[in-house]
């Protein structure tokens, strides 16, 4: 969660939200939330779990999101 | 609306006696003021099994208690402000500026720690990332929306 917030603080292009899954069950279902933290980029589920900073950046800066 | 557990909730402290000094210490380290905007929805819709917890009211109470621990943390409350997708929500605004940082839902349990650490990050003048990461993010030319689904336990 903190890495997402840090990237939002570092770039005006990035927005970062934490979403409490049990309170928004329909949305969590739509994003196939099973394990947490589940990372969703531009509305598309990506991966579960914490990753190192470099890996996090590699993933969010992937050409697929351009 | 009167909540069945309202009286219990009102007297239940957010921070335990051993946690409060630690949270104060973390917030004392803020290099710039951080404003928390509590966004309420049009009406509260209790979830089945939520034992009538008013998530919006509890979210506001947590933010009030957090702001009470530091001069550098302030808060305001609005109903259905622009820039929110669901409610209740908290926007973390360093220097009162919207960097797109949101917490959707009631930050309880383990997630209260995430909110506090989010405030700590927002309070830094420079992002706590490696220089090469900051460089890569500065070169970003398209918008990204990152949602992190969490649970309180």
Backbone of each chain as ProteinMPNN parsed JSONL, in Angstrom:
{"seq_chain_A": "XXXXXXXXXXXXXXXXXXXXXXXXXXXXXXXXXXXXXXXXXXXXXXXXXXXXXXXXXXXXXXXXXX", "coords_chain_A": {"N_chain_A": [[0.822, -1.21, 0.0], [1.906, 1.198, 0.835], [3.904, 1.671, -1.06], [2.405, 2.242, -3.333], [1.172, 4.647, -2.522], [3.5, 6.168, -2.219], [4.424, 6.337, -4.869], [2.391, 7.845, -5.978], [2.796, 10.225, -4.671], [5.15, 10.93, -5.811], [4.653, 11.348, -8.485], [2.622, 13.402, -10.498], [1.002, 12.156, -12.275], [0.039, 9.838, -11.252], [-2.514, 8.203, -9.404], [-3.438, 6.909, -6.269], [-5.194, 4.463, -4.515], [-6.359, 2.982, -1.526], [-8.502, 0.323, -0.907], [-10.989, -0.858, 1.111], [-11.75, -4.065, 1.203], [-13.864, -5.633, 2.392], [-15.827, -3.843, 2.841], [-16.652, -2.952, 0.416], [-17.935, -5.048, -1.19], [-19.027, -5.807, -3.718], [-17.447, -4.524, -5.6], [-14.965, -5.62, -4.886], [-15.451, -8.276, -5.551], [-15.779, -8.026, -8.305], [-13.207, -7.465, -8.993], [-11.998, -9.795, -8.517], [-10.96, -10.271, -5.931], [-9.163, -12.153, -3.739], [-6.882, -12.929, -2.297], [-5.059, -10.619, -0.251], [-2.621, -7.921, -0.121], [-4.348, -6.94, -3.101], [-3.438, -5.881, -6.233], [-4.565, -3.484, -8.48], [-4.411, -2.113, -11.622], [-5.266, 0.672, -13.488], [-7.92, -0.216, -13.475], [-7.728, -2.919, -14.024], [-7.167, -6.114, -12.727], [-3.985, -7.096, -11.356], [-1.783, -8.271, -9.696], [-1.153, -10.17, -6.616], [-0.06, -9.397, -3.325], [2.909, -8.125, -1.607], [5.644, -6.527, -3.222], [9.152, -5.929, -4.069], [10.464, -2.545, -4.345], [11.663, -1.953, -6.923], [10.583, -3.935, -8.557], [7.868, -3.353, -8.307], [7.767, -0.872, -9.619], [8.643, -1.685, -12.182], [6.441, -3.191, -12.924], [4.169, -1.418, -12.79], [4.956, 0.46, -14.607], [4.931, -0.808, -16.979], [4.76, -1.32, -20.56], [2.176, -2.02, -21.313], [0.37, -0.384, -19.983], [0.474, 2.052, -21.164]], "CA_chain_A": [[0.0, 0.0, 0.0], [2.742, 2.387, 0.965], [4.592, 1.923, -2.335], [1.443, 2.906, -4.223], [1.076, 6.042, -2.054], [4.769, 6.864, -2.502], [4.515, 6.657, -6.299], [1.452, 8.948, -6.231], [3.43, 11.448, -4.165], [6.298, 11.24, -6.661], [4.236, 11.689, -9.849], [1.265, 13.944, -10.621], [0.25, 11.288, -13.198], [-0.43, 8.631, -10.552], [-3.449, 8.253, -8.289], [-3.344, 5.64, -5.535], [-6.273, 4.264, -3.551], [-6.555, 1.748, -0.772], [-9.93, 0.028, -0.867], [-11.261, -1.873, 2.125], [-12.517, -5.049, 0.424], [-15.08, -6.143, 3.018], [-16.834, -2.793, 2.826], [-17.099, -2.77, -0.963], [-17.856, -6.441, -1.655], [-19.338, -5.962, -5.148], [-16.242, -4.104, -6.321], [-13.927, -6.621, -4.613], [-15.802, -9.452, -6.367], [-15.515, -7.707, -9.713], [-11.751, -7.472, -9.181], [-11.537, -11.13, -8.113], [-10.1, -10.178, -4.747], [-9.152, -13.384, -2.957], [-5.807, -12.65, -1.346], [-4.718, -9.196, -0.195], [-3.165, -6.868, -0.971], [-4.5, -7.202, -4.526], [-3.109, -4.644, -6.942], [-5.335, -3.284, -9.697], [-3.896, -0.929, -12.317], [-6.214, 1.167, -14.494], [-9.146, -1.004, -13.448], [-7.493, -4.318, -14.399], [-6.4, -6.811, -11.685], [-2.629, -7.419, -11.798], [-1.107, -9.29, -8.886], [-1.4, -10.151, -5.173], [1.095, -9.447, -2.437], [3.912, -7.067, -1.625], [6.836, -6.786, -4.035], [10.157, -4.881, -3.864], [10.245, -1.268, -5.056], [12.028, -2.0, -8.35], [9.602, -4.8, -9.224], [6.612, -2.585, -8.329], [7.88, 0.107, -10.712], [8.667, -2.423, -13.454], [5.093, -3.646, -13.254], [3.216, -0.326, -13.091], [5.455, 1.236, -15.751], [4.964, -1.699, -18.143], [4.191, -0.699, -21.767], [0.749, -2.336, -21.406], [-0.466, 0.667, -19.387], [0.663, 3.328, -21.875]], "C_chain_A": [[0.852, 1.255, 0.0], [3.469, 2.708, -0.324], [3.662, 2.643, -3.308], [1.306, 4.383, -3.83], [2.35, 6.823, -2.406], [4.871, 7.246, -3.974], [3.559, 7.805, -6.649], [2.037, 10.281, -5.764], [4.555, 11.9, -5.094], [5.881, 11.659, -8.069], [2.813, 12.236, -9.879], [0.383, 13.109, -11.54], [-0.4, 10.103, -12.493], [-1.406, 8.968, -9.431], [-3.385, 6.902, -7.579], [-4.447, 5.555, -4.489], [-6.101, 2.947, -2.82], [-8.056, 1.539, -0.714], [-10.171, -1.121, 0.096], [-12.256, -2.88, 1.521], [-13.852, -5.45, 1.058], [-16.204, -5.103, 2.997], [-17.398, -2.529, 1.425], [-17.073, -4.126, -1.671], [-18.123, -6.607, -3.157], [-18.111, -5.608, -5.988], [-15.123, -5.135, -6.135], [-14.18, -7.889, -5.424], [-15.452, -9.214, -7.828], [-14.018, -7.743, -10.017], [-11.131, -8.796, -8.732], [-10.607, -11.092, -6.905], [-10.261, -11.44, -3.911], [-8.08, -13.245, -1.884], [-5.546, -11.142, -1.37], [-3.257, -9.032, 0.224], [-3.25, -7.301, -2.433], [-4.319, -5.872, -5.251], [-3.854, -4.595, -8.27], [-4.818, -2.003, -10.359], [-4.849, -0.57, -13.454], [-7.442, 0.254, -14.62], [-8.975, -2.471, -13.803], [-6.653, -5.004, -13.307], [-5.032, -7.258, -12.204], [-1.955, -8.522, -10.996], [-1.503, -9.141, -7.419], [-0.068, -10.103, -4.432], [2.072, -8.315, -2.635], [5.092, -7.487, -2.501], [7.858, -5.678, -3.768], [9.9, -3.667, -4.763], [10.528, -1.355, -6.563], [11.017, -2.828, -9.158], [8.26, -4.068, -9.357], [6.646, -1.585, -9.485], [7.906, -0.571, -12.072], [7.245, -2.776, -13.886], [4.154, -2.493, -13.605], [3.657, 0.487, -14.3], [5.553, 0.371, -17.014], [4.275, -1.034, -19.333], [2.684, -0.942, -21.902], [-0.148, -1.211, -20.895], [-0.326, 2.011, -20.09], [-0.55, 3.641, -22.73]], "O_chain_A": [[0.583, 2.225, -0.709], [3.643, 3.879, -0.662], [4.087, 3.55, -4.023], [1.322, 5.263, -4.69], [2.29, 7.977, -2.831], [5.34, 8.335, -4.306], [3.867, 8.635, -7.504], [1.807, 11.325, -6.376], [4.878, 13.085, -5.164], [6.678, 12.267, -8.784], [1.897, 11.609, -9.349], [-0.83, 13.31, -11.595], [-1.276, 9.442, -13.051], [-1.177, 9.872, -8.626], [-3.287, 5.863, -8.233], [-4.614, 6.463, -3.676], [-5.744, 1.93, -3.414], [-8.804, 2.491, -0.491], [-9.633, -2.215, -0.074], [-13.439, -2.582, 1.355], [-14.855, -5.592, 0.358], [-17.381, -5.443, 3.121], [-18.478, -1.958, 1.275], [-16.31, -4.339, -2.613], [-17.509, -7.46, -3.799], [-17.782, -6.295, -6.955], [-14.424, -5.484, -7.085], [-13.241, -8.506, -5.927], [-14.901, -10.086, -8.5], [-13.61, -8.015, -11.146], [-9.915, -8.911, -8.586], [-9.596, -11.794, -6.863], [-11.353, -11.755, -3.438], [-8.353, -13.427, -0.697], [-5.781, -10.476, -2.379], [-2.706, -9.926, 0.866], [-2.339, -7.95, -2.946], [-4.961, -4.874, -4.924], [-3.79, -5.525, -9.074], [-4.79, -0.942, -9.736], [-5.191, -1.416, -14.28], [-7.931, -0.009, -15.718], [-9.962, -3.203, -13.88], [-5.558, -4.54, -12.991], [-4.913, -7.735, -13.332], [-1.6, -9.571, -11.534], [-2.1, -8.141, -7.019], [0.921, -10.695, -4.864], [2.079, -7.638, -3.663], [5.485, -8.653, -2.517], [7.489, -4.604, -3.295], [9.22, -3.753, -5.786], [9.732, -0.888, -7.378], [10.65, -2.472, -10.278], [7.6, -4.155, -10.393], [5.68, -1.462, -10.238], [7.271, -0.098, -13.015], [6.895, -2.673, -15.062], [3.425, -2.565, -14.594], [2.834, 1.132, -14.949], [6.179, 0.768, -17.997], [3.322, -0.276, -19.155], [1.989, -0.15, -22.539], [-1.296, -1.091, -21.322], [-0.93, 2.999, -19.672], [-0.582, 4.671, -23.403]]}, "seq_chain_B": "XXXXXXXXXXXXXXXXXXXXXXXXXXXXXXXXXXXXXXXXXXXXXXXXXXXXXXXXXXXXXXXXXXXXXXXXXXXXXXXXXXXXXXXXXXXXXXXXXXXXXXXXXXXXXXXXXXXXXXXXXXXXXXXXXXXXXXXXXXXXXXXXXXXXXXXXX", "coords_chain_B": {"N_chain_B": [[-30.858, 8.466, 13.159], [-30.401, 5.874, 15.424], [-27.73, 3.991, 16.537], [-27.35, 0.605, 17.426], [-25.042, -0.133, 18.682], [-23.918, 2.264, 19.279], [-23.358, 3.564, 21.714], [-21.388, 1.969, 22.817], [-19.376, 2.223, 20.92], [-18.751, 4.93, 21.08], [-17.251, 5.223, 23.379], [-15.089, 3.721, 23.021], [-11.702, 3.723, 22.786], [-9.668, 4.836, 20.038], [-6.92, 4.633, 19.853], [-4.743, 2.67, 21.761], [-3.351, 2.888, 25.119], [-0.649, 2.354, 24.949], [-0.139, 2.685, 22.3], [-0.617, 5.322, 21.544], [1.539, 7.217, 22.258], [3.48, 6.389, 20.434], [2.276, 6.876, 17.956], [2.014, 9.65, 18.116], [4.728, 10.317, 18.108], [5.492, 9.468, 15.54], [3.957, 11.254, 14.015], [5.007, 13.657, 14.831], [7.249, 13.817, 13.349], [6.581, 14.861, 10.894], [7.318, 16.742, 8.022], [5.912, 18.593, 6.685], [2.631, 20.138, 6.78], [-0.274, 18.027, 6.931], [-3.368, 17.509, 5.524], [-6.462, 15.929, 6.206], [-9.137, 14.864, 4.379], [-12.345, 14.022, 5.011], [-14.705, 12.205, 3.339], [-18.071, 11.947, 3.058], [-20.812, 9.852, 2.039], [-24.016, 10.141, 0.311], [-25.916, 8.815, 1.899], [-25.882, 6.55, 4.667], [-25.349, 3.149, 4.218], [-25.826, 0.378, 5.853], [-23.894, -2.598, 5.929], [-24.837, -6.052, 5.464], [-24.577, -7.946, 8.392], [-22.871, -6.191, 9.577], [-23.371, -5.283, 12.034], [-24.719, -2.885, 12.46], [-22.789, -0.873, 12.374], [-21.845, 2.414, 11.816], [-20.173, 3.271, 9.213], [-19.24, 5.629, 8.079], [-19.396, 7.54, 10.176], [-17.659, 6.356, 12.014], [-15.268, 6.403, 10.573], [-14.837, 9.146, 10.449], [-14.486, 9.635, 13.175], [-12.084, 8.313, 13.703], [-10.317, 9.825, 12.149], [-10.586, 12.316, 13.4], [-9.487, 11.726, 15.908], [-6.892, 11.122, 15.184], [-6.006, 13.555, 14.141], [-6.048, 15.001, 16.463], [-3.756, 14.312, 17.7], [-1.599, 15.633, 16.674], [-0.274, 18.828, 15.787], [0.277, 19.212, 13.199], [-1.413, 17.777, 11.672], [-4.481, 18.143, 10.19], [-8.062, 18.238, 9.729], [-10.941, 18.07, 7.56], [-14.45, 17.874, 6.835], [-16.605, 16.679, 4.349], [-19.594, 16.313, 2.363], [-20.179, 14.169, -0.254], [-17.99, 15.243, -1.949], [-16.207, 16.437, -4.919], [-14.225, 14.162, -6.889], [-14.183, 11.676, -5.676], [-14.845, 8.182, -5.587], [-16.375, 6.439, -4.134], [-17.9, 5.904, -0.875], [-17.586, 5.637, 2.746], [-14.743, 7.869, 2.538], [-11.27, 8.805, 2.687], [-9.198, 11.471, 1.913], [-5.771, 12.062, 1.586], [-3.969, 14.86, 2.05], [-1.149, 16.415, 1.436], [0.219, 19.482, 2.53], [-2.259, 20.438, 1.936], [-2.718, 19.81, -0.686], [-4.007, 17.964, -3.452], [-2.837, 14.901, -4.189], [-3.923, 12.692, -5.224], [-4.291, 10.658, -3.401], [-6.028, 8.222, -1.708], [-8.128, 6.709, 0.762], [-10.434, 4.243, 0.833], [-13.221, 3.406, 2.635], [-13.621, 2.174, 6.033], [-10.856, 2.717, 8.016], [-9.828, 0.406, 9.839], [-8.514, -1.807, 12.402], [-5.697, -3.533, 11.258], [-5.427, -1.848, 9.085], [-5.561, 0.74, 10.017], [-3.001, 1.354, 10.736], [-1.852, 1.466, 8.185], [-3.044, 3.78, 7.177], [-1.979, 5.706, 8.921], [0.754, 5.469, 8.337], [0.623, 6.267, 5.711], [-0.015, 8.962, 6.047], [2.356, 9.765, 7.232], [4.157, 9.362, 5.104], [3.116, 11.235, 3.294], [3.788, 13.485, 4.645], [6.446, 13.896, 4.154], [8.947, 15.888, 2.591], [10.345, 15.074, 0.381], [9.749, 12.272, -1.719], [9.948, 9.0, -0.265], [11.584, 7.21, -1.906], [13.846, 5.316, -4.017], [16.476, 7.09, -5.73], [16.625, 6.4, -8.492], [14.102, 5.391, -8.922], [12.469, 7.632, -8.522], [13.307, 9.134, -10.662], [12.447, 7.542, -12.832], [9.663, 7.669, -12.435], [9.216, 10.355, -12.785], [9.471, 10.589, -15.474], [7.185, 9.614, -16.487], [4.527, 9.625, -18.774], [1.846, 9.182, -19.074], [-1.416, 8.716, -17.569], [-1.92, 6.937, -14.508], [-3.832, 4.705, -12.566], [-3.799, 3.364, -9.497], [-5.093, 0.818, -7.622], [-5.316, -0.581, -4.467], [-6.425, -3.36, -2.993], [-7.446, -4.109, 0.234], [-7.684, -5.69, 3.515], [-9.027, -5.491, 6.854], [-7.824, -7.319, 8.556]], "CA_chain_B": [[-30.727, 7.016, 13.326], [-29.612, 5.493, 16.589], [-27.068, 2.709, 16.321], [-27.437, -0.27, 18.593], [-23.757, -0.177, 19.386], [-23.369, 3.616, 19.283], [-22.803, 3.917, 23.018], [-20.139, 1.225, 22.98], [-18.367, 2.789, 20.031], [-18.37, 6.277, 21.49], [-16.277, 5.215, 24.47], [-13.995, 2.818, 22.697], [-10.634, 4.554, 22.248], [-9.07, 4.38, 18.792], [-5.532, 4.262, 20.133], [-4.484, 2.169, 23.093], [-2.433, 3.712, 25.903], [0.736, 2.131, 24.517], [0.01, 3.077, 20.889], [-0.729, 6.762, 21.333], [2.832, 7.907, 22.207], [4.177, 5.986, 19.198], [1.644, 7.596, 16.845], [2.437, 11.05, 18.282], [6.131, 10.411, 17.7], [5.508, 9.379, 14.074], [3.385, 12.473, 13.438], [5.924, 14.756, 15.149], [8.289, 13.835, 12.323], [6.086, 15.399, 9.624], [8.071, 17.916, 7.568], [4.935, 19.571, 6.188], [1.301, 19.808, 7.291], [-1.075, 17.088, 6.145], [-4.802, 17.647, 5.776], [-7.262, 14.749, 5.886], [-10.502, 15.213, 3.988], [-13.279, 12.904, 5.173], [-15.797, 12.345, 2.385], [-19.243, 11.128, 3.361], [-21.751, 9.64, 0.947], [-25.342, 10.728, 0.506], [-26.539, 8.175, 3.055], [-25.173, 5.378, 5.152], [-26.023, 1.878, 3.935], [-25.123, -0.652, 6.63], [-23.717, -3.89, 5.266], [-25.352, -7.185, 6.243], [-23.586, -8.5, 9.315], [-21.964, -5.155, 10.072], [-23.85, -4.941, 13.372], [-25.134, -1.485, 12.485], [-21.686, 0.082, 12.46], [-21.937, 3.527, 10.876], [-18.796, 3.349, 8.728], [-18.872, 7.035, 7.859], [-19.188, 8.183, 11.478], [-16.445, 5.777, 12.603], [-14.133, 6.929, 9.807], [-14.62, 10.527, 10.903], [-13.967, 9.611, 14.549], [-10.674, 7.93, 13.616], [-9.569, 10.976, 11.628], [-10.578, 13.337, 14.463], [-8.523, 11.333, 16.956], [-5.55, 11.219, 14.603], [-5.675, 14.981, 14.054], [-5.874, 15.512, 17.824], [-2.438, 13.909, 18.194], [-0.52, 16.443, 16.088], [-0.625, 20.141, 15.232], [0.534, 19.209, 11.755], [-2.472, 17.036, 10.986], [-5.783, 18.774, 10.328], [-9.055, 17.523, 8.933], [-12.237, 18.68, 7.292], [-15.455, 16.872, 6.482], [-17.52, 17.125, 3.304], [-20.518, 15.301, 1.842], [-20.079, 13.986, -1.704], [-17.123, 16.183, -2.666], [-15.705, 15.947, -6.203], [-12.967, 13.423, -6.867], [-14.293, 10.433, -4.906], [-15.622, 7.183, -6.311], [-17.269, 5.739, -3.208], [-17.866, 6.496, 0.466], [-16.801, 6.797, 3.153], [-13.385, 7.91, 2.014], [-10.361, 9.812, 3.248], [-8.122, 11.926, 1.027], [-4.601, 12.528, 2.329], [-3.569, 16.033, 1.274], [0.019, 17.108, 1.967], [0.118, 20.921, 2.263], [-3.605, 20.695, 1.423], [-2.736, 19.57, -2.138], [-4.493, 16.625, -3.801], [-1.926, 14.068, -4.987], [-4.667, 11.5, -5.645], [-4.16, 9.603, -2.391], [-7.342, 7.957, -1.11], [-8.432, 5.475, 1.493], [-11.87, 4.01, 0.729], [-13.718, 2.515, 3.675], [-13.223, 2.482, 7.408], [-9.505, 2.179, 8.26], [-9.765, -0.188, 11.181], [-7.584, -2.921, 12.559], [-4.374, -3.409, 10.65], [-5.419, -0.762, 8.103], [-5.331, 2.027, 10.673], [-1.551, 1.546, 10.599], [-1.561, 1.881, 6.807], [-3.433, 5.19, 7.037], [-1.005, 6.525, 9.649], [2.004, 5.49, 7.564], [0.334, 7.092, 4.543], [0.121, 10.36, 6.496], [3.792, 9.987, 7.438], [4.769, 9.521, 3.766], [2.647, 12.512, 2.735], [4.444, 14.554, 5.394], [7.847, 14.064, 3.724], [9.103, 16.845, 1.485], [10.799, 14.279, -0.773], [9.23, 10.894, -1.597], [10.915, 8.037, 0.259], [11.858, 6.208, -2.934], [15.223, 5.392, -4.479], [16.61, 8.138, -6.758], [16.301, 5.911, -9.849], [12.642, 5.257, -9.002], [11.921, 8.983, -8.675], [13.625, 9.513, -12.043], [11.553, 6.795, -13.729], [8.294, 8.173, -12.27], [9.172, 11.718, -13.331], [9.418, 10.48, -16.935], [5.881, 9.046, -16.846], [3.78, 10.56, -19.635], [0.425, 8.844, -19.132], [-2.013, 8.606, -16.237], [-2.063, 5.601, -13.931], [-4.654, 4.611, -11.376], [-3.421, 2.145, -8.772], [-5.989, 0.467, -6.519], [-4.811, -1.676, -3.645], [-7.498, -3.916, -2.159], [-6.912, -4.531, 1.523], [-8.678, -6.074, 4.517], [-8.568, -5.004, 8.156], [-7.133, -8.33, 9.369]], "C_chain_B": [[-29.895, 6.722, 14.566], [-29.019, 4.099, 16.364], [-27.115, 1.897, 17.605], [-26.138, -0.251, 19.396], [-23.118, 1.21, 19.51], [-22.707, 3.957, 20.618], [-21.486, 3.204, 23.273], [-19.037, 1.894, 22.163], [-17.851, 4.124, 20.548], [-17.258, 6.254, 22.526], [-15.103, 4.271, 24.202], [-12.843, 3.632, 22.098], [-10.056, 3.963, 20.968], [-7.658, 3.864, 19.055], [-5.402, 3.785, 21.571], [-3.443, 3.033, 23.784], [-0.985, 3.55, 25.435], [0.952, 2.58, 23.072], [0.097, 4.589, 20.711], [0.622, 7.493, 21.299], [3.604, 7.605, 20.918], [3.611, 6.742, 17.984], [2.025, 9.076, 16.904], [3.852, 11.259, 17.76], [6.249, 10.384, 16.173], [5.039, 10.692, 13.446], [4.248, 13.698, 13.733], [6.988, 14.911, 14.071], [7.843, 14.442, 10.998], [6.83, 16.687, 9.263], [7.165, 18.988, 6.976], [3.564, 19.174, 6.698], [0.547, 18.87, 6.362], [-2.544, 17.281, 6.534], [-5.509, 16.363, 5.38], [-8.676, 15.212, 5.567], [-11.376, 13.968, 4.103], [-14.462, 13.153, 4.243], [-16.917, 11.383, 2.744], [-20.115, 10.986, 2.123], [-23.094, 10.271, 1.244], [-26.084, 10.111, 1.683], [-25.763, 6.918, 3.417], [-25.985, 4.123, 4.843], [-25.301, 0.773, 4.683], [-25.038, -1.962, 5.861], [-24.348, -4.985, 6.114], [-24.24, -7.719, 7.148], [-22.65, -7.465, 9.897], [-22.379, -4.657, 11.447], [-24.134, -3.444, 13.511], [-23.989, -0.495, 12.689], [-21.911, 1.157, 11.401], [-20.507, 3.809, 10.39], [-18.322, 4.792, 8.547], [-18.541, 7.731, 9.173], [-17.909, 7.669, 12.137], [-15.189, 6.283, 11.892], [-13.798, 8.341, 10.278], [-14.013, 10.561, 12.302], [-12.475, 9.254, 14.56], [-9.83, 9.124, 13.165], [-9.493, 12.093, 12.677], [-9.532, 13.007, 15.523], [-7.083, 11.439, 16.465], [-5.107, 12.683, 14.575], [-5.414, 15.573, 15.437], [-4.468, 15.228, 18.356], [-1.311, 14.765, 17.644], [-1.041, 17.766, 15.547], [-0.495, 20.147, 13.721], [-0.492, 18.43, 10.968], [-3.805, 17.734, 11.262], [-6.787, 17.96, 9.524], [-10.249, 18.413, 8.628], [-13.171, 17.597, 6.766], [-16.365, 17.451, 5.406], [-18.436, 15.97, 2.902], [-20.459, 15.324, 0.324], [-19.211, 15.041, -2.406], [-16.695, 15.593, -4.015], [-14.452, 15.105, -5.986], [-12.987, 12.159, -6.028], [-15.216, 9.458, -5.634], [-16.616, 6.442, -5.431], [-17.041, 6.304, -1.819], [-18.053, 5.425, 1.526], [-15.397, 6.721, 2.587], [-12.587, 8.974, 2.755], [-9.374, 10.186, 2.152], [-7.002, 12.45, 1.908], [-3.961, 13.639, 1.502], [-2.36, 16.734, 1.894], [-0.012, 18.582, 1.558], [-1.257, 21.28, 1.687], [-3.758, 20.41, -0.062], [-3.151, 18.13, -2.426], [-3.515, 15.909, -4.738], [-2.632, 12.785, -5.447], [-4.569, 10.352, -4.664], [-5.481, 9.443, -1.642], [-7.304, 6.701, -0.25], [-9.944, 5.318, 1.452], [-12.308, 2.98, 1.76], [-13.235, 2.965, 5.038], [-11.841, 1.876, 7.683], [-9.368, 1.622, 9.666], [-8.778, -1.336, 11.196], [-6.221, -2.583, 11.969], [-4.299, -2.188, 9.735], [-5.298, 0.627, 8.718], [-3.843, 2.37, 10.577], [-1.181, 2.016, 9.206], [-1.906, 3.354, 6.599], [-2.399, 6.096, 7.708], [0.308, 6.605, 8.866], [1.828, 6.281, 6.266], [0.476, 8.576, 4.863], [1.599, 10.704, 6.676], [4.496, 10.194, 6.094], [4.396, 10.874, 3.161], [3.355, 13.688, 3.404], [5.902, 14.754, 5.033], [7.907, 15.069, 2.583], [9.578, 16.142, 0.215], [10.243, 12.867, -0.613], [10.325, 9.922, -1.131], [11.069, 6.876, -0.723], [13.315, 6.357, -3.357], [15.318, 6.418, -5.61], [16.235, 7.642, -8.155], [14.784, 5.728, -10.026], [11.998, 6.616, -9.248], [12.13, 9.466, -10.114], [12.674, 8.823, -13.035], [10.124, 7.337, -13.655], [8.153, 9.569, -12.863], [9.019, 11.684, -14.849], [8.062, 9.948, -17.423], [5.042, 10.058, -17.635], [2.298, 10.209, -19.792], [-0.09, 8.676, -17.7], [-2.117, 7.156, -15.791], [-2.944, 5.686, -12.694], [-4.328, 3.286, -10.697], [-4.386, 1.946, -7.609], [-5.394, -0.713, -5.765], [-5.948, -2.143, -2.737], [-6.9, -4.512, -0.905], [-8.049, -5.072, 2.389], [-8.129, -5.682, 5.88], [-7.805, -6.032, 8.963], [-5.962, -8.926, 8.609]], "O_chain_B": [[-28.803, 7.268, 14.73], [-29.737, 3.153, 16.039], [-26.946, 2.419, 18.707], [-26.145, -0.341, 20.623], [-21.929, 1.326, 19.806], [-21.634, 4.56, 20.653], [-20.574, 3.769, 23.875], [-17.923, 2.104, 22.644], [-16.657, 4.412, 20.464], [-16.416, 7.151, 22.559], [-14.244, 4.061, 25.059], [-12.991, 4.18, 21.006], [-9.964, 2.744, 20.825], [-7.255, 2.814, 18.555], [-5.899, 4.433, 22.492], [-2.738, 3.81, 23.141], [-0.192, 4.488, 25.513], [2.085, 2.827, 22.659], [0.804, 5.077, 19.828], [0.842, 8.311, 20.406], [4.296, 8.471, 20.385], [4.354, 7.185, 17.108], [2.321, 9.687, 15.878], [4.14, 12.235, 17.068], [6.997, 11.163, 15.583], [5.629, 11.182, 12.483], [4.228, 14.669, 12.976], [7.557, 15.988, 13.896], [8.642, 14.531, 10.067], [6.957, 17.598, 10.081], [7.575, 20.134, 6.786], [3.338, 18.007, 7.019], [0.718, 18.922, 5.144], [-2.906, 17.223, 7.709], [-5.2, 15.771, 4.346], [-9.328, 15.867, 6.38], [-11.176, 12.986, 3.388], [-15.138, 14.178, 4.342], [-16.737, 10.165, 2.736], [-20.158, 11.873, 1.27], [-23.288, 10.867, 2.303], [-26.806, 10.812, 2.392], [-25.086, 6.314, 2.585], [-27.17, 4.047, 5.169], [-24.278, 0.275, 4.215], [-26.002, -2.379, 5.219], [-24.395, -4.873, 7.339], [-23.107, -7.915, 6.71], [-21.728, -7.812, 10.634], [-21.795, -3.706, 11.966], [-23.833, -2.827, 14.533], [-24.225, 0.626, 13.14], [-22.139, 0.849, 10.231], [-19.735, 4.492, 11.063], [-17.17, 5.128, 8.821], [-17.532, 8.428, 9.277], [-17.163, 8.439, 12.743], [-14.174, 6.557, 12.531], [-12.633, 8.685, 10.479], [-13.15, 11.388, 12.597], [-11.701, 9.822, 15.33], [-8.768, 9.396, 13.725], [-8.456, 12.74, 12.823], [-8.79, 13.878, 15.979], [-6.177, 11.796, 17.219], [-3.976, 13.007, 14.938], [-4.652, 16.53, 15.573], [-4.038, 15.829, 19.341], [-0.174, 14.642, 18.098], [-2.106, 17.825, 14.931], [-1.087, 20.987, 13.043], [-0.456, 18.415, 9.738], [-4.207, 17.895, 12.415], [-6.407, 17.096, 8.734], [-10.527, 19.377, 9.341], [-12.729, 16.541, 6.311], [-16.841, 18.58, 5.53], [-18.095, 14.801, 3.081], [-20.663, 16.363, -0.304], [-19.665, 15.666, -3.364], [-16.809, 14.386, -4.228], [-13.712, 15.308, -5.023], [-11.931, 11.619, -5.698], [-16.226, 9.851, -6.217], [-17.592, 5.88, -5.928], [-16.113, 7.083, -1.599], [-18.635, 4.382, 1.229], [-14.921, 5.652, 2.206], [-13.135, 9.899, 3.356], [-8.777, 9.307, 1.53], [-7.245, 13.191, 2.861], [-3.472, 13.4, 0.397], [-2.525, 17.564, 2.788], [-0.239, 18.901, 0.391], [-1.404, 22.309, 1.027], [-4.794, 20.722, -0.649], [-2.717, 17.198, -1.75], [-3.384, 16.258, -5.911], [-1.991, 11.893, -6.002], [-4.742, 9.194, -5.043], [-5.987, 10.383, -1.029], [-6.547, 5.766, -0.51], [-10.666, 6.165, 1.978], [-11.838, 1.842, 1.766], [-12.549, 3.976, 5.184], [-11.67, 0.661, 7.593], [-8.856, 2.287, 10.566], [-8.278, -1.775, 10.16], [-5.682, -1.494, 12.164], [-3.246, -1.562, 9.615], [-4.968, 1.587, 8.021], [-3.474, 3.525, 10.364], [-0.303, 2.864, 9.047], [-1.17, 4.088, 5.939], [-1.992, 7.115, 7.149], [0.901, 7.677, 8.746], [2.777, 6.895, 5.779], [1.013, 9.349, 4.069], [2.039, 11.797, 6.318], [5.328, 11.091, 5.957], [5.238, 11.568, 2.592], [3.504, 14.755, 2.808], [6.542, 15.676, 5.539], [7.031, 15.099, 1.719], [9.251, 16.565, -0.894], [10.257, 12.316, 0.488], [11.477, 10.018, -1.554], [10.736, 5.73, -0.421], [13.945, 7.382, -3.097], [14.363, 6.602, -6.364], [15.603, 8.369, -8.921], [14.253, 5.888, -11.125], [11.096, 6.743, -10.076], [11.264, 10.112, -10.703], [12.165, 9.456, -13.96], [9.449, 7.455, -14.677], [7.095, 9.923, -13.384], [8.502, 12.628, -15.446], [7.825, 9.848, -18.627], [4.871, 11.202, -17.211], [1.579, 10.859, -20.551], [0.683, 8.518, -16.755], [-2.369, 6.261, -16.598], [-2.824, 6.607, -11.885], [-4.557, 2.217, -11.262], [-4.488, 2.793, -6.723], [-5.017, -1.721, -6.364], [-6.377, -1.424, -1.835], [-5.97, -5.315, -0.964], [-9.223, -4.934, 2.047], [-6.917, -5.553, 6.053], [-7.188, -5.676, 9.967], [-5.263, -9.793, 9.133]]}, "name": "protein", "num_of_chains": 2, "seq": "XXXXXXXXXXXXXXXXXXXXXXXXXXXXXXXXXXXXXXXXXXXXXXXXXXXXXXXXXXXXXXXXXXXXXXXXXXXXXXXXXXXXXXXXXXXXXXXXXXXXXXXXXXXXXXXXXXXXXXXXXXXXXXXXXXXXXXXXXXXXXXXXXXXXXXXXXXXXXXXXXXXXXXXXXXXXXXXXXXXXXXXXXXXXXXXXXXXXXXXXXXXXXXXXXXXXXXXXXXX"}
